């Protein structure tokens, strides 16, 4: 379930089902990995993930976004990650 990753962008490296949700493992441009949980919600699909700074143990950002479709949610996650990490967007 591997996808090619564009330089400077996050890319999906695997996925699984967990308690009724889709969980994708995402490789970040800096080599770290995060898990993104996709679940149905009343207005579409919710994606949630946690980001932490490698030098700040115990401090993290938990982010949740909502999109109309699963495809939209998956496409939006790399942009949200880049924004939260302070990476310029295309």
PERA-V395350 format. One line per field, one symbol per residue. burial: b if it has 16 or more other ideal C-beta (glycine too) atoms within 10 Angstrom, else e. Layout:
burial = ???
//
This chain:
burial = eeeebeeeebebeebeeeeeebbbebbbbeeeebebbbbeeeeebbbbbeeeeeeeeeeeeebebebeeeeebbeebbebbbeeeebeee
//
